[in-house]
Amino acid sequence: MRAVVQHRYGPPELLRVEEIPTPAPAAGQVLVRVAATSVNLSDWETLLGTPFYSRIGGLRTPARPVLGSDIAGHVEAVGPGVTRFRPGDEVYGDNLALKGGFAEYAVAPEHVLATKPAALDFVTASTIPQAGVIALQGVAGARPGQRVLINGAGGGSGAFAIQLAKQAGAEVTGVDNAGKLAFMRSVGADHVIDYRVDDFTRTGPYDLILDLVAHRSVLAYRRALARGGRYRCVGGSTRTLLRVLTAGPFTGRRIRVLAVRTGPKHFTPVADRCVAGDLAVHIDRTFTLDQVPEALAHVGTGSALGKVVILPGT
């Protein structure tokens, strides 16, 4: 099968499209013929090998040479013990542990997959499992009248988070680069901030902050929070995450790293809201396997408006 292979950490130019053996599903696993795989910031981080936590399982060389975790496609074969799926079923899920989505076929544990809703195409379904869950859990508890800020709001998770916070009745501020200000407004943000011009930690106070690209000091985050407010970060520099973990609980504010709960139990409610028309999926562009380096750079350099999706069969 054709796959985009990463032999070492570094820039997108190191990636190669190669012919490699099609994997066989082991016990409890499903072989998926991949129709679509969405690109997440975690793919970019694992490509570069930075922040350092992206190297878990492979400090010197990548533990999983084929990136891509959010997959959607058809079940090609099932391993021993699989009971929920059979060949031909349409499935989707977040295969973060094994990855492999930037290829024509990927092996995934049965428990990370769900049956794809008939109302969603494969491209749309592939955008939901990781980005949608981060957004849903990141703005959980937002209430009418609260001030919510989302840092990194112009990407996939951010676009979902803006909509979810607005539906909760919050006043939403989106933070990203200048090229994404109009997009954030179109998704529903009441206010937008270009982080290159203004320091969002001096524009509060906010009742809830979801930080998708944490790089500031704990004291700066404390300054941005209202009394009783909550700060949650997902992603960012290793130093910042460690500071939030160690110093956050002692600031007098609820400053925490969001421990994202994954799996179908958590992403199917987001898909249901997409099917119902309550949430819109914003897809910037689709790319072929040969264009994966370009797609990763598009996401990693902060150029993507919403989600980017790879179509392995094209």
C-alpha positions, 0 to 999 in steps of 0.5 A: 500500500502507499503511505507517507513515511516519517523516518526521523523527526524534522521538517515536512520535506523529510516525508516520503510516499513509499510502498509498504506492506498492508498491516494485518489486524491483530486480536481486537483490531480492525483494518480500515481502508482509509477514505479520509484522515484529518490533520491535527496539530498533534501530527505537526508536533510529532513530525517535528518531535517538539514539544518534547512530549510528542516523542513519547515512545520514540525519543530518537526516531518516531515510534509510529512512522506513519502519522495521522490519527483521525481516520474515516473509512471502510472496514476491510478486515477484522482481527480475532475477537472483534464483534462490533464491526465486519468488512464493509462497515463505515467507521471513524475514530481517533487512532492516536495510539497507533496512528497510520492514517496517512496511508491507504490502510490503517489498523486501529483498535476496535474500541476507538472506532464508531459507526459513521453516521450515514448523514456525514460523509467521510471527510466531515466524519474525519474532522470530529473525533479529536478536534471536536472532543477537545472543543466540547470538553474545553468549553464544558461548563460555559454559561450564559453571560460568561466571557469565554476566550479561546486561544488558537481559535482559528483552527479545527478545535477552535472553530468547534469551541467558538460554536459550542461556547456561543450555543451555551450563551457565552460572549466569545473572544477568539485569538489567532493570527491576523489572517484568521480574524475574519474566519473567527468572526464568521464562525461566531466569535463576538470579539477577535484578537490578533496575538501578534498585536495585542496580549490577550492576558491583559484584555480580561478578565475572562470566566473561562479560557481554553488555550490550544497553544499555551506558551505564556506564564502561569501568572499571565494566565492568572491575570486574565482570569476573573475570580472563580474563573477557569483556565484549561490548556491543551497543547503548547510548550513542554515548559508551559504545560509543566508550569501549569501542572505544578504551579497552576493549583497554587495561584488562587485560580483554577488553572489546569491542563485539560485531561482530554477523555477520548473514544466514541463515548466522547466524540459521537455526541459531537457528531450527533450535533453535526448531524442535527445541524447544530455544529458546522464543520469548517474544512479549509482544504483537502490534500492527496497523499502526495501533498501531505508535506504541504498539508502539514505545513499548512496546519503547522504554520497557522495558515489553516482556517478550520480543518485540513483533510487528507484523501488517501485514495486520490 
